[in-house]
Amino acid sequence: MTTAKSSKVPTSRLARFGSLASLAGKVAGGMLAEGARQLAQGQKPALQQVLLTPANAKRVTQQLAHMRGAAMKLGQLLSMDAGDLLPPALSGILSQLRAHGSPMLPAQLAAVLKQEWGADWQRQFSHFNFAPLAAASIGQVHAANHDNGRPLAVKIQYPGINTSIDSDVDNVATLLRISGLLPQGLAIEPLLAEAKQQLHQEADYLQEARYLQRYQQLLAADQRFLLPALYPELSNRHILTMGFVDGVALDELRQQPQALRDAVMSSLFELLFLEIFRFRLVQTDPNFANYRYNLTTNQLVLLDFGACRDYSQTVSDGYRQLFRGLLQQDQSIQLQALQQIGYFSTDIVPAQQQAVLDLVSLAAEPLQQAVYDFAASDLAPRMRDAGLQLSTRLRYWHTPPVDALFLHRKMAGLFLLAKQLQAKVAVRALLEPFL
């Protein structure tokens, strides 16, 4: 159950813009105060030093979490997808938004339920818990019991979120630009456009219900995975009702035997390869909270299907070719594959192109060993340093193709989860059957 403090979600466009304008004013005031303090000490203040103070970091994080929706989600996207390009302090601010949001006030929740289900909505339940189990960027989840007694998980969207997506994304991006937090040469327009499209999709719970049904069909014969049942009669665009599936958070598995942790991560990596090469449908959100583990049935529970993305045969085949080139350590094959996926569509000098190839080869380190020990790996900081060198020394600010960006986000999330579980995984052996 979430312990975050409840607050009213601002619903009107004016209120949401006012929240960001207020934030900008507070950040500016904090900058002036910090600059004056440094000048009084005889120091010449730098923009990043006065901007990214702990107080300002707290202001940004709290305000975006209070707004929820696209404002919070964009912070999550930037922290995952552009983390190597952003100042470490900003990356730290945004990464805090990945954890959880603030739940709605009970009165606002009651009004939403009445609007969506009618005044007598409680007749459909023998019990409904107003304290949420979890609160995220788009909505919050409540435990309930159907009138027939069956346990349910009810996902309820924050009011006004679906109509504020485009303006939220634009306003947050403007705030980050004028603050100087984003590098001048970083072209985030493709990411912003894709963030809007992805968020509109995630805000349509009927679309998520369809993705859940597709995964139920695709994984029906695979007993390693457990998916919740869908209750269509209690679902609409703003509420998604599913059967409650018991399980522990994956980070709690650190106390379990090595063999179990290895098996869990092996299943998740194999699921990723199934998604890319067989299903051509990938759940792209790497949030650990999207998974649970049922210790009774020994099954991985898959919970969230809002961030699913269909992939074309061309992109799927491009990744198949890329992985072949990586296993063979043949950069000519890798270059052709990256071009097929959509890299290097803009002007790029040979040194930049080679640096991208080297970065991709570095990321493939888990494929070069029979069993990769994620606990002992320092690959993440080496990747960060290589990405920083690419963007700073070689001035390569080009963002990856959108399809690749969301897929790499998922891969990075699995890597971090495997490291947290201290898993040892034969990633190469899992991949080879798909090539």
DRENDO-1510 file (C-alpha; in Angstrom, 1 decimal, always signed):
<recs>
REC; n; res; u; v; w
REC; 1; MET; +0.0; +0.0; +0.0 .
REC; 2; THR; +1.3; +3.4; -0.9 .
REC; 3; THR; +2.3; +5.7; +2.0 .
REC; 4; ALA; +2.7; +8.9; -0.1 .
REC; 5; LYS; +0.7; +11.9; +1.0 .
REC; 6; SER; -2.6; +12.4; -0.8 .
REC; 7; SER; -3.2; +15.6; -2.8 .
REC; 8; LYS; -5.7; +17.0; -5.3 .
REC; 9; VAL; -4.8; +16.4; -8.9 .
REC; 10; PRO; -4.9; +19.8; -10.8 .
REC; 11; THR; -7.3; +19.1; -13.7 .
REC; 12; SER; -7.8; +22.3; -15.7 .
REC; 13; ARG; -5.2; +23.4; -18.2 .
REC; 14; LEU; -4.8; +26.8; -16.5 .
REC; 15; ALA; -4.3; +25.2; -13.1 .
REC; 16; ARG; -1.7; +22.8; -14.5 .
REC; 17; PHE; +0.2; +25.6; -16.3 .
REC; 18; GLY; +0.0; +27.7; -13.1 .
REC; 19; SER; +1.7; +24.8; -11.3 .
REC; 20; LEU; +4.6; +24.9; -13.7 .
REC; 21; ALA; +4.8; +28.7; -13.7 .
REC; 22; SER; +4.8; +28.6; -9.9 .
REC; 23; LEU; +7.6; +26.0; -10.0 .
REC; 24; ALA; +9.6; +28.2; -12.4 .
REC; 25; GLY; +9.3; +31.1; -10.1 .
REC; 26; LYS; +10.4; +29.1; -7.0 .
REC; 27; VAL; +13.3; +27.6; -8.9 .
REC; 28; ALA; +14.4; +31.1; -10.1 .
REC; 29; GLY; +14.1; +32.5; -6.5 .
REC; 30; GLY; +16.2; +29.6; -5.3 .
REC; 31; MET; +18.8; +30.3; -7.9 .
REC; 32; LEU; +19.0; +34.0; -6.9 .
REC; 33; ALA; +19.4; +33.1; -3.2 .
REC; 34; GLU; +22.1; +30.5; -3.9 .
REC; 35; GLY; +23.9; +32.9; -6.3 .
REC; 36; ALA; +23.8; +35.6; -3.7 .
REC; 37; ARG; +25.2; +33.2; -1.1 .
REC; 38; GLN; +28.1; +32.1; -3.3 .
REC; 39; LEU; +28.9; +35.8; -4.2 .
REC; 40; ALA; +28.9; +36.7; -0.5 .
REC; 41; GLN; +31.5; +33.9; -0.1 .
REC; 42; GLY; +33.7; +35.3; -2.8 .
REC; 43; GLN; +32.8; +32.6; -5.3 .
REC; 44; LYS; +31.7; +33.1; -8.9 .
REC; 45; PRO; +28.5; +31.1; -9.3 .
REC; 46; ALA; +28.0; +28.8; -12.3 .
REC; 47; LEU; +24.5; +28.2; -13.7 .
REC; 48; GLN; +24.4; +24.5; -13.0 .
REC; 49; GLN; +25.6; +25.0; -9.4 .
REC; 50; VAL; +22.9; +27.6; -8.5 .
REC; 51; LEU; +20.2; +25.7; -10.4 .
REC; 52; LEU; +20.7; +22.2; -9.2 .
REC; 53; THR; +20.7; +22.9; -5.5 .
REC; 54; PRO; +19.1; +20.3; -3.2 .
REC; 55; ALA; +16.2; +22.7; -2.5 .
REC; 56; ASN; +15.5; +23.2; -6.2 .
REC; 57; ALA; +15.8; +19.5; -6.8 .
REC; 58; LYS; +13.1; +18.9; -4.2 .
REC; 59; ARG; +10.9; +21.6; -5.7 .
REC; 60; VAL; +11.0; +20.1; -9.2 .
REC; 61; THR; +10.4; +16.6; -8.0 .
REC; 62; GLN; +7.5; +17.4; -5.7 .
REC; 63; GLN; +5.8; +19.7; -8.2 .
REC; 64; LEU; +5.9; +17.2; -11.1 .
REC; 65; ALA; +4.8; +14.4; -8.8 .
REC; 66; HIS; +1.9; +16.6; -7.6 .
REC; 67; MET; +0.8; +17.2; -11.2 .
REC; 68; ARG; +1.0; +13.5; -12.2 .
REC; 69; GLY; +0.2; +12.7; -15.8 .
REC; 70; ALA; +2.4; +13.8; -18.6 .
REC; 71; ALA; +4.4; +16.2; -16.5 .
REC; 72; MET; +5.5; +13.3; -14.2 .
REC; 73; LYS; +5.8; +10.8; -17.1 .
REC; 74; LEU; +8.0; +13.1; -19.2 .
REC; 75; GLY; +10.3; +13.3; -16.2 .
REC; 76; GLN; +10.4; +9.5; -16.0 .
REC; 77; LEU; +11.1; +9.2; -19.8 .
REC; 78; LEU; +13.9; +11.8; -19.8 .
REC; 79; SER; +15.5; +10.1; -16.7 .
REC; 80; MET; +15.5; +6.7; -18.5 .
REC; 81; ASP; +16.2; +7.7; -22.0 .
REC; 82; ALA; +18.5; +10.7; -21.8 .
REC; 83; GLY; +20.1; +10.0; -18.5 .
REC; 84; ASP; +23.6; +9.7; -20.2 .
REC; 85; LEU; +23.2; +13.2; -21.7 .
REC; 86; LEU; +21.7; +15.1; -18.7 .
REC; 87; PRO; +23.7; +16.6; -15.8 .
REC; 88; PRO; +23.9; +14.0; -13.0 .
REC; 89; ALA; +21.9; +16.2; -10.6 .
REC; 90; LEU; +19.0; +16.6; -13.1 .
REC; 91; SER; +19.1; +12.9; -13.8 .
REC; 92; GLY; +18.8; +12.3; -10.0 .
REC; 93; ILE; +15.8; +14.7; -9.8 .
REC; 94; LEU; +14.0; +13.0; -12.6 .
REC; 95; SER; +14.8; +9.4; -11.5 .
REC; 96; GLN; +13.0; +10.0; -8.2 .
REC; 97; LEU; +9.8; +10.3; -10.3 .
REC; 98; ARG; +10.0; +6.7; -11.4 .
REC; 99; ALA; +9.2; +5.4; -7.9 .
REC; 100; HIS; +5.7; +6.6; -7.2 .
REC; 101; GLY; +3.2; +9.5; -7.4 .
REC; 102; SER; +0.9; +11.1; -4.9 .
REC; 103; PRO; -2.6; +9.5; -4.6 .
REC; 104; MET; -5.8; +11.5; -5.0 .
REC; 105; LEU; -7.7; +12.9; -2.1 .
REC; 106; PRO; -10.5; +10.6; -1.1 .
REC; 107; ALA; -13.2; +13.2; -2.0 .
REC; 108; GLN; -11.7; +13.5; -5.5 .
REC; 109; LEU; -11.5; +9.7; -5.9 .
REC; 110; ALA; -15.2; +9.4; -4.8 .
REC; 111; ALA; -16.2; +12.0; -7.4 .
REC; 112; VAL; -14.3; +10.1; -10.2 .
REC; 113; LEU; -15.9; +6.8; -9.3 .
REC; 114; LYS; -19.4; +8.4; -9.3 .
REC; 115; GLN; -18.7; +10.0; -12.7 .
REC; 116; GLU; -17.4; +6.8; -14.3 .
REC; 117; TRP; -19.7; +4.2; -12.7 .
REC; 118; GLY; -22.8; +6.2; -11.6 .
REC; 119; ALA; -24.1; +7.1; -8.1 .
REC; 120; ASP; -24.8; +3.5; -7.1 .
REC; 121; TRP; -21.3; +2.2; -8.2 .
REC; 122; GLN; -20.7; +0.5; -4.8 .
REC; 123; ARG; -23.5; -2.0; -5.5 .
REC; 124; GLN; -21.0; -3.9; -7.8 .
REC; 125; PHE; -18.6; -4.6; -5.0 .
REC; 126; SER; -18.8; -6.3; -1.6 .
REC; 127; HIS; -15.8; -4.3; -0.6 .
REC; 128; PHE; -13.8; -1.3; -2.0 .
REC; 129; ASN; -10.6; -0.1; -0.3 .
REC; 130; PHE; -10.2; +3.7; -0.7 .
REC; 131; ALA; -6.5; +3.5; +0.4 .
REC; 132; PRO; -4.6; +2.8; -2.9 .
REC; 133; LEU; -2.2; -0.1; -3.2 .
REC; 134; ALA; +0.0; +2.0; -5.5 .
REC; 135; ALA; +0.0; +5.4; -7.2 .
REC; 136; ALA; +1.9; +6.2; -10.4 .
REC; 137; SER; +1.9; +8.9; -13.1 .
REC; 138; ILE; -1.3; +8.2; -14.9 .
REC; 139; GLY; -3.4; +6.6; -12.2 .
REC; 140; GLN; -3.6; +4.6; -8.9 .
REC; 141; VAL; -4.6; +1.0; -8.1 .
REC; 142; HIS; -7.1; -0.1; -5.4 .
REC; 143; ALA; -8.0; -3.4; -4.0 .
REC; 144; ALA; -11.6; -4.4; -4.0 .
REC; 145; ASN; -13.9; -7.4; -4.0 .
REC; 146; HIS; -16.5; -8.1; -6.7 .
REC; 147; ASP; -20.1; -8.6; -5.4 .
REC; 148; ASN; -19.4; -12.3; -6.0 .
REC; 149; GLY; -16.5; -12.1; -3.6 .
REC; 150; ARG; -13.6; -12.4; -6.1 .
REC; 151; PRO; -10.6; -10.2; -5.3 .
REC; 152; LEU; -10.0; -7.4; -7.8 .
REC; 153; ALA; -7.4; -4.8; -8.6 .
REC; 154; VAL; -9.0; -1.6; -9.9 .
REC; 155; LYS; -6.8; +0.9; -11.8 .
REC; 156; ILE; -8.3; +4.4; -11.8 .
REC; 157; GLN; -7.0; +7.2; -14.0 .
REC; 158; TYR; -6.4; +10.7; -12.5 .
REC; 159; PRO; -9.1; +13.2; -13.7 .
REC; 160; GLY; -8.1; +15.5; -16.6 .
REC; 161; ILE; -4.9; +13.6; -17.3 .
REC; 162; ASN; -5.9; +12.4; -20.8 .
REC; 163; THR; -6.8; +16.0; -21.9 .
REC; 164; SER; -3.7; +17.6; -20.5 .
REC; 165; ILE; -1.0; +15.4; -22.2 .
REC; 166; ASP; +0.1; +17.6; -25.1 .
REC; 167; SER; +0.2; +20.9; -23.1 .
REC; 168; ASP; +1.9; +19.2; -20.2 .
REC; 169; VAL; +4.7; +17.8; -22.4 .
REC; 170; ASP; +5.2; +21.1; -24.1 .
REC; 171; ASN; +5.2; +23.1; -20.9 .
REC; 172; VAL; +7.7; +20.8; -19.1 .
REC; 173; ALA; +10.0; +20.8; -22.1 .
REC; 174; THR; +9.9; +24.6; -22.2 .
REC; 175; LEU; +10.7; +24.8; -18.5 .
REC; 176; LEU; +13.6; +22.5; -18.9 .
REC; 177; ARG; +14.9; +24.4; -21.9 .
REC; 178; ILE; +14.7; +27.9; -20.5 .
REC; 179; SER; +16.2; +26.8; -17.3 .
REC; 180; GLY; +19.3; +25.7; -19.1 .
REC; 181; LEU; +19.0; +22.1; -17.7 .
REC; 182; LEU; +19.0; +20.5; -21.2 .
REC; 183; PRO; +22.1; +20.7; -23.4 .
REC; 184; GLN; +21.7; +23.3; -26.2 .
REC; 185; GLY; +22.3; +20.8; -29.0 .
REC; 186; LEU; +20.1; +18.0; -27.7 .
REC; 187; ALA; +17.2; +17.5; -30.1 .
REC; 188; ILE; +14.4; +16.2; -28.0 .
REC; 189; GLU; +11.5; +17.0; -30.4 .
REC; 190; PRO; +11.2; +13.3; -31.6 .
REC; 191; LEU; +11.1; +12.2; -28.0 .
REC; 192; LEU; +8.5; +14.8; -27.1 .
REC; 193; ALA; +6.3; +13.8; -30.1 .
REC; 194; GLU; +6.6; +10.1; -29.2 .
REC; 195; ALA; +6.0; +10.9; -25.5 .
REC; 196; LYS; +2.7; +12.5; -26.4 .
REC; 197; GLN; +1.6; +9.6; -28.6 .
REC; 198; GLN; +2.7; +7.0; -26.0 .
REC; 199; LEU; +1.0; +8.8; -23.2 .
REC; 200; HIS; -2.3; +9.1; -25.2 .
REC; 201; GLN; -2.1; +5.4; -25.6 .
REC; 202; GLU; -1.4; +4.7; -22.0 .
REC; 203; ALA; -4.2; +7.0; -20.9 .
REC; 204; ASP; -6.7; +4.8; -22.9 .
REC; 205; TYR; -7.4; +1.9; -20.5 .
REC; 206; LEU; -9.5; +0.1; -23.2 .
REC; 207; GLN; -6.3; +0.0; -25.3 .
REC; 208; GLU; -4.4; -1.5; -22.4 .
REC; 209; ALA; -7.2; -4.1; -21.9 .
REC; 210; ARG; -6.7; -5.1; -25.6 .
REC; 211; TYR; -2.9; -5.5; -25.0 .
REC; 212; LEU; -3.6; -7.6; -21.9 .
REC; 213; GLN; -5.8; -9.9; -23.9 .
REC; 214; ARG; -3.2; -10.2; -26.7 .
REC; 215; TYR; -0.5; -11.2; -24.1 .
REC; 216; GLN; -2.9; -13.7; -22.5 .
REC; 217; GLN; -3.2; -15.4; -25.9 .
REC; 218; LEU; +0.5; -15.2; -26.7 .
REC; 219; LEU; +1.6; -16.6; -23.4 .
REC; 220; ALA; -1.4; -19.0; -22.8 .
REC; 221; ALA; +0.8; -22.1; -23.1 .
REC; 222; ASP; +3.8; -20.7; -21.1 .
REC; 223; GLN; +3.4; -21.7; -17.5 .
REC; 224; ARG; +6.2; -19.5; -16.3 .
REC; 225; PHE; +4.0; -16.4; -16.5 .
REC; 226; LEU; +0.8; -15.5; -14.7 .
REC; 227; LEU; -1.4; -12.7; -16.0 .
REC; 228; PRO; -4.5; -11.1; -14.4 .
REC; 229; ALA; -8.0; -11.8; -15.6 .
REC; 230; LEU; -9.8; -8.9; -17.3 .
REC; 231; TYR; -13.3; -7.7; -16.2 .
REC; 232; PRO; -14.6; -5.9; -19.2 .
REC; 233; GLU; -17.9; -5.0; -17.6 .
REC; 234; LEU; -16.1; -3.0; -15.0 .
REC; 235; SER; -13.6; -1.3; -17.3 .
REC; 236; ASN; -13.7; +1.7; -19.6 .
REC; 237; ARG; -11.3; +4.3; -21.0 .
REC; 238; HIS; -10.5; +5.6; -17.5 .
REC; 239; ILE; -10.9; +2.5; -15.3 .
REC; 240; LEU; -9.3; -0.9; -15.8 .
REC; 241; THR; -10.6; -3.7; -13.5 .
REC; 242; MET; -8.6; -7.0; -13.3 .
REC; 243; GLY; -8.4; -10.0; -11.1 .
REC; 244; PHE; -6.1; -9.5; -8.1 .
REC; 245; VAL; -3.0; -11.6; -8.5 .
REC; 246; ASP; -0.9; -12.3; -5.4 .
REC; 247; GLY; +2.9; -11.9; -5.5 .
REC; 248; VAL; +5.9; -10.3; -3.9 .
REC; 249; ALA; +7.9; -7.4; -5.4 .
REC; 250; LEU; +10.9; -8.6; -7.4 .
REC; 251; ASP; +13.4; -6.8; -5.2 .
REC; 252; GLU; +12.2; -9.0; -2.3 .
REC; 253; LEU; +13.7; -12.0; -4.2 .
REC; 254; ARG; +17.2; -10.9; -3.1 .
REC; 255; GLN; +16.7; -13.1; -0.1 .
REC; 256; GLN; +15.8; -16.2; -2.2 .
REC; 257; PRO; +18.3; -18.8; -3.4 .
REC; 258; GLN; +20.6; -17.9; -6.3 .
REC; 259; ALA; +18.9; -20.5; -8.6 .
REC; 260; LEU; +15.5; -18.9; -8.2 .
REC; 261; ARG; +16.9; -15.4; -9.0 .
REC; 262; ASP; +18.7; -16.7; -12.0 .
REC; 263; ALA; +15.6; -18.4; -13.3 .
REC; 264; VAL; +13.5; -15.3; -12.9 .
REC; 265; MET; +15.9; -13.1; -14.8 .
REC; 266; SER; +16.4; -15.9; -17.5 .
REC; 267; SER; +12.6; -15.9; -18.0 .
REC; 268; LEU; +12.5; -12.1; -18.3 .
REC; 269; PHE; +15.3; -12.0; -20.9 .
REC; 270; GLU; +13.7; -14.8; -22.9 .
REC; 271; LEU; +10.4; -13.0; -22.7 .
REC; 272; LEU; +12.1; -9.9; -24.2 .
REC; 273; PHE; +13.5; -12.0; -27.1 .
REC; 274; LEU; +10.0; -13.5; -27.7 .
REC; 275; GLU; +8.6; -10.0; -27.7 .
REC; 276; ILE; +11.1; -8.7; -30.2 .
REC; 277; PHE; +11.4; -11.6; -32.6 .
REC; 278; ARG; +8.2; -13.6; -32.4 .
REC; 279; PHE; +5.4; -11.4; -31.0 .
REC; 280; ARG; +6.8; -8.1; -32.4 .
REC; 281; LEU; +5.0; -6.6; -29.5 .
REC; 282; VAL; +7.1; -5.2; -26.5 .
REC; 283; GLN; +5.9; -4.0; -23.1 .
REC; 284; THR; +8.4; -1.1; -23.0 .
REC; 285; ASP; +8.1; +0.1; -19.4 .
REC; 286; PRO; +10.9; -1.3; -17.3 .
REC; 287; ASN; +9.5; -0.2; -14.0 .
REC; 288; PHE; +10.1; -3.0; -11.5 .
REC; 289; ALA; +6.6; -2.5; -10.1 .
REC; 290; ASN; +5.2; -4.0; -13.3 .
REC; 291; TYR; +6.3; -7.4; -12.2 .
REC; 292; ARG; +5.6; -9.6; -9.2 .
REC; 293; TYR; +6.6; -13.2; -8.3 .
REC; 294; ASN; +4.1; -15.7; -6.9 .
REC; 295; LEU; +6.1; -17.9; -4.5 .
REC; 296; THR; +3.3; -20.4; -4.2 .
REC; 297; THR; +3.0; -21.2; -8.0 .
REC; 298; ASN; +6.5; -20.2; -8.9 .
REC; 299; GLN; +5.3; -17.9; -11.6 .
REC; 300; LEU; +6.2; -14.4; -12.8 .
REC; 301; VAL; +3.3; -12.1; -12.6 .
REC; 302; LEU; +3.0; -9.6; -15.5 .
REC; 303; LEU; +0.8; -6.6; -14.4 .
REC; 304; ASP; +1.0; -3.6; -16.6 .
REC; 305; PHE; +0.3; -3.4; -20.4 .
REC; 306; GLY; -0.1; +0.4; -20.9 .
REC; 307; ALA; +3.3; +1.0; -22.5 .
REC; 308; CYS; +3.1; -1.8; -25.1 .
REC; 309; ARG; +4.5; -1.1; -28.6 .
REC; 310; ASP; +4.1; -2.9; -31.9 .
REC; 311; TYR; +7.3; -3.4; -33.9 .
REC; 312; SER; +7.5; -3.8; -37.7 .
REC; 313; GLN; +9.1; -6.8; -39.4 .
REC; 314; THR; +11.8; -4.5; -40.7 .
REC; 315; VAL; +12.9; -3.3; -37.2 .
REC; 316; SER; +12.6; -6.9; -35.8 .
REC; 317; ASP; +14.8; -8.2; -38.6 .
REC; 318; GLY; +17.2; -5.3; -38.0 .
REC; 319; TYR; +17.7; -6.3; -34.4 .
REC; 320; ARG; +18.1; -10.0; -35.4 .
REC; 321; GLN; +20.9; -8.9; -37.8 .
REC; 322; LEU; +22.4; -6.6; -35.2 .
REC; 323; PHE; +22.6; -9.4; -32.6 .
REC; 324; ARG; +24.2; -11.7; -35.2 .
REC; 325; GLY; +26.8; -9.0; -35.9 .
REC; 326; LEU; +27.5; -8.6; -32.2 .
REC; 327; LEU; +27.9; -12.3; -31.6 .
REC; 328; GLN; +30.3; -12.5; -34.6 .
REC; 329; GLN; +31.9; -9.2; -33.5 .
REC; 330; ASP; +31.5; -8.0; -37.1 .
REC; 331; GLN; +31.0; -4.2; -37.2 .
REC; 332; SER; +30.1; -4.1; -40.9 .
REC; 333; ILE; +27.1; -6.3; -40.1 .
REC; 334; GLN; +26.3; -4.1; -37.1 .
REC; 335; LEU; +26.4; -1.0; -39.2 .
REC; 336; GLN; +24.0; -2.4; -41.8 .
REC; 337; ALA; +21.6; -3.5; -39.0 .
REC; 338; LEU; +21.7; -0.1; -37.3 .
REC; 339; GLN; +20.9; +1.6; -40.6 .
REC; 340; GLN; +18.0; -0.8; -41.1 .
REC; 341; ILE; +16.7; +0.1; -37.6 .
REC; 342; GLY; +16.9; +3.8; -38.4 .
REC; 343; TYR; +20.2; +5.0; -37.0 .
REC; 344; PHE; +22.4; +7.5; -38.9 .
REC; 345; SER; +19.5; +9.0; -40.8 .
REC; 346; THR; +21.1; +12.4; -40.3 .
REC; 347; ASP; +24.6; +13.7; -41.1 .
REC; 348; ILE; +27.2; +12.0; -39.0 .
REC; 349; VAL; +31.0; +12.2; -39.2 .
REC; 350; PRO; +33.0; +8.9; -39.3 .
REC; 351; ALA; +34.3; +9.4; -35.7 .
REC; 352; GLN; +30.8; +9.7; -34.4 .
REC; 353; GLN; +29.6; +6.7; -36.3 .
REC; 354; GLN; +32.5; +4.6; -35.0 .
REC; 355; ALA; +31.8; +5.8; -31.4 .
REC; 356; VAL; +28.1; +4.7; -31.7 .
REC; 357; LEU; +29.3; +1.2; -33.0 .
REC; 358; ASP; +31.7; +1.0; -30.1 .
REC; 359; LEU; +28.9; +1.9; -27.7 .
REC; 360; VAL; +26.6; -0.8; -29.1 .
REC; 361; SER; +29.4; -3.4; -28.8 .
REC; 362; LEU; +30.0; -2.3; -25.2 .
REC; 363; ALA; +26.3; -2.7; -24.4 .
REC; 364; ALA; +26.5; -6.3; -25.8 .
REC; 365; GLU; +29.0; -7.4; -23.2 .
REC; 366; PRO; +26.6; -9.9; -21.5 .
REC; 367; LEU; +26.5; -11.7; -24.9 .
REC; 368; GLN; +30.2; -12.3; -24.9 .
REC; 369; GLN; +30.3; -14.6; -21.9 .
REC; 370; ALA; +28.7; -18.0; -21.4 .
REC; 371; VAL; +27.1; -16.9; -18.1 .
REC; 372; TYR; +27.1; -13.2; -17.2 .
REC; 373; ASP; +27.4; -12.2; -13.6 .
REC; 374; PHE; +25.3; -9.0; -13.3 .
REC; 375; ALA; +26.3; -8.5; -9.6 .
REC; 376; ALA; +30.0; -8.2; -10.5 .
REC; 377; SER; +29.3; -6.0; -13.6 .
REC; 378; ASP; +30.4; -2.3; -13.8 .
REC; 379; LEU; +28.9; -2.0; -17.3 .
REC; 380; ALA; +26.3; +0.6; -16.4 .
REC; 381; PRO; +28.9; +3.3; -15.4 .
REC; 382; ARG; +31.1; +2.4; -18.3 .
REC; 383; MET; +28.1; +2.9; -20.6 .
REC; 384; ARG; +27.3; +6.2; -19.0 .
REC; 385; ASP; +30.9; +7.4; -19.5 .
REC; 386; ALA; +31.0; +6.3; -23.1 .
REC; 387; GLY; +27.7; +8.1; -23.7 .
REC; 388; LEU; +28.9; +11.3; -22.1 .
REC; 389; GLN; +32.1; +11.1; -24.2 .
REC; 390; LEU; +30.0; +10.7; -27.4 .
REC; 391; SER; +27.9; +13.7; -26.6 .
REC; 392; THR; +30.5; +16.0; -25.1 .
REC; 393; ARG; +33.8; +15.3; -26.9 .
REC; 394; LEU; +32.3; +14.2; -30.2 .
REC; 395; ARG; +29.3; +16.6; -30.0 .
REC; 396; TYR; +26.9; +13.9; -31.0 .
REC; 397; TRP; +23.5; +14.9; -29.6 .
REC; 398; HIS; +21.3; +13.0; -32.0 .
REC; 399; THR; +18.6; +10.9; -30.2 .
REC; 400; PRO; +18.2; +7.3; -31.3 .
REC; 401; PRO; +15.2; +6.2; -33.5 .
REC; 402; VAL; +12.1; +6.2; -31.4 .
REC; 403; ASP; +11.5; +2.4; -31.8 .
REC; 404; ALA; +15.1; +1.8; -30.6 .
REC; 405; LEU; +14.8; +4.3; -27.8 .
REC; 406; PHE; +11.8; +2.5; -26.2 .
REC; 407; LEU; +13.4; -0.9; -26.7 .
REC; 408; HIS; +16.7; +0.1; -25.2 .
REC; 409; ARG; +14.8; +1.6; -22.3 .
REC; 410; LYS; +13.4; -1.9; -21.6 .
REC; 411; MET; +16.8; -3.6; -22.0 .
REC; 412; ALA; +18.4; -1.1; -19.6 .
REC; 413; GLY; +15.6; -1.8; -17.1 .
REC; 414; LEU; +16.2; -5.6; -17.3 .
REC; 415; PHE; +19.9; -5.0; -16.8 .
REC; 416; LEU; +19.3; -2.9; -13.7 .
REC; 417; LEU; +16.9; -5.5; -12.3 .
REC; 418; ALA; +19.3; -8.4; -12.9 .
REC; 419; LYS; +22.0; -6.4; -11.1 .
REC; 420; GLN; +19.7; -5.7; -8.2 .
REC; 421; LEU; +18.9; -9.4; -7.9 .
REC; 422; GLN; +22.6; -10.3; -8.3 .
REC; 423; ALA; +21.6; -12.8; -11.0 .
REC; 424; LYS; +23.8; -14.9; -13.3 .
REC; 425; VAL; +22.3; -15.4; -16.7 .
REC; 426; ALA; +23.3; -17.3; -19.9 .
REC; 427; VAL; +22.0; -14.4; -22.0 .
REC; 428; ARG; +23.8; -15.6; -25.2 .
REC; 429; ALA; +22.2; -19.1; -25.0 .
REC; 430; LEU; +18.8; -17.6; -24.5 .
REC; 431; LEU; +19.2; -15.4; -27.5 .
REC; 432; GLU; +20.7; -17.8; -30.1 .
REC; 433; PRO; +17.5; -19.8; -30.8 .
REC; 434; PHE; +15.9; -16.6; -32.1 .
REC; 435; LEU; +18.7; -15.7; -34.6 .
</recs>
